[in-house]
Amino acid sequence: MKNRLAVVVGCTFLVAYTAYAYAQEKRTIPTVCDKTETVIATLKNKYGEIPIMAGVSADASKSIMSVWGNPETKSYTVLATKGDVTCVLSVGEKLEVLLNLGTAI
């Protein structure tokens, strides 16, 4: 009986740990940060991206989130900027702008 209980408890901890490790892995987003002027120059000159939208965060950091995109290649980059440091949060392809500027949000 004690052995059976030990196995059940051990398996429970193993499953819980595996789920925790999986969740932590999924939350990890690799970011690259550099001087804002360097990141912006790279997006413009190397990837032909232009700013599509931007906003100031509602939290105390007041960082700026922006989305840049290339209308021809459909590439995009999501940035977070605080002062003179900008971090690339995401890059991708197949960008579509869904907002109709004639309609209020």
matplotlib code that plots the C-alpha trace (Angstrom):
import matplotlib.pyplot as plt

x = [0.0, 2.8, 4.6, 1.5, 1.0, 4.6, 4.2, 1.0, 2.5, 5.7, 3.8, 1.7, 4.8, 6.3, 3.2, 3.0, 6.7, 6.5, 3.4, 5.2, 8.3, 6.3, 4.4, 7.6, 9.1, 6.0, 6.2, 9.8, 10.1, 13.6, 14.1, 16.9, 17.5, 19.7, 19.9, 16.6, 18.3, 20.1, 16.9, 14.9, 17.6, 17.8, 14.0, 13.9, 17.1, 17.4, 13.8, 12.0, 9.6, 7.6, 5.7, 2.1, 0.9, 2.2, 0.9, 2.1, 1.7, -0.8, 1.5, 4.0, 6.8, 5.2, 7.1, 6.1, 4.8, 5.0, 4.3, 6.4, 5.7, 6.7, 3.6, 5.3, 6.9, 4.3, 7.0, 6.4, 8.2, 6.8, 8.9, 8.9, 10.8, 11.9, 14.1, 17.0, 16.6, 14.3, 13.6, 12.3, 9.4, 8.3, 9.0, 6.9, 5.4, 2.0, 1.1, -2.4, -3.7, -7.3, -8.2, -10.4, -9.3, -12.7, -14.3, -13.9, -12.5]
y = [0.0, 2.4, 1.6, 2.2, 5.6, 6.5, 5.7, 7.8, 10.7, 10.5, 10.3, 13.3, 15.4, 14.3, 15.3, 18.6, 19.3, 18.4, 20.7, 23.5, 23.2, 23.1, 26.2, 28.0, 27.1, 28.4, 31.7, 32.3, 34.8, 35.5, 39.2, 41.2, 44.8, 47.5, 51.3, 52.6, 54.4, 51.2, 49.1, 51.7, 52.2, 48.4, 48.1, 50.9, 50.3, 46.5, 45.3, 48.3, 48.5, 51.5, 52.2, 51.1, 51.7, 52.7, 53.3, 54.1, 51.3, 51.8, 50.6, 52.7, 52.0, 54.2, 52.2, 52.5, 49.5, 49.8, 47.6, 48.1, 46.5, 46.3, 46.6, 44.8, 41.8, 41.6, 41.3, 42.8, 43.6, 44.3, 46.6, 47.8, 51.0, 52.6, 55.6, 55.0, 51.1, 49.2, 45.4, 43.3, 41.2, 39.5, 39.2, 37.6, 37.5, 37.7, 41.0, 42.2, 45.5, 44.9, 48.4, 50.5, 54.0, 55.4, 53.5, 54.5, 51.9]
z = [0.0, 0.9, -2.3, -4.3, -2.6, -3.3, -7.0, -7.3, -5.5, -7.5, -10.8, -9.7, -9.0, -12.3, -14.3, -12.5, -13.0, -16.7, -17.2, -15.3, -17.4, -20.6, -19.6, -18.8, -22.1, -24.0, -22.1, -23.1, -25.9, -27.1, -27.5, -29.1, -27.8, -29.2, -29.5, -30.9, -33.7, -34.8, -34.7, -36.7, -39.3, -39.8, -40.2, -42.7, -44.7, -44.6, -44.5, -46.0, -43.1, -42.0, -38.8, -39.0, -35.5, -32.1, -28.6, -25.1, -22.5, -19.7, -17.0, -15.1, -17.6, -20.3, -22.9, -26.6, -28.5, -32.3, -35.3, -38.4, -41.7, -45.4, -47.6, -50.5, -48.8, -46.0, -43.3, -39.9, -36.7, -33.2, -31.0, -27.4, -26.9, -23.6, -23.9, -26.3, -26.1, -28.4, -28.2, -31.0, -29.6, -32.7, -36.4, -39.1, -42.5, -44.2, -42.6, -43.1, -41.9, -40.8, -39.5, -41.7, -41.0, -41.9, -39.0, -35.4, -33.0]

ax = plt.figure().add_subplot(projection="3d")
ax.plot(x, y, z, "-o")
ax.set_aspect("equal")
plt.show()
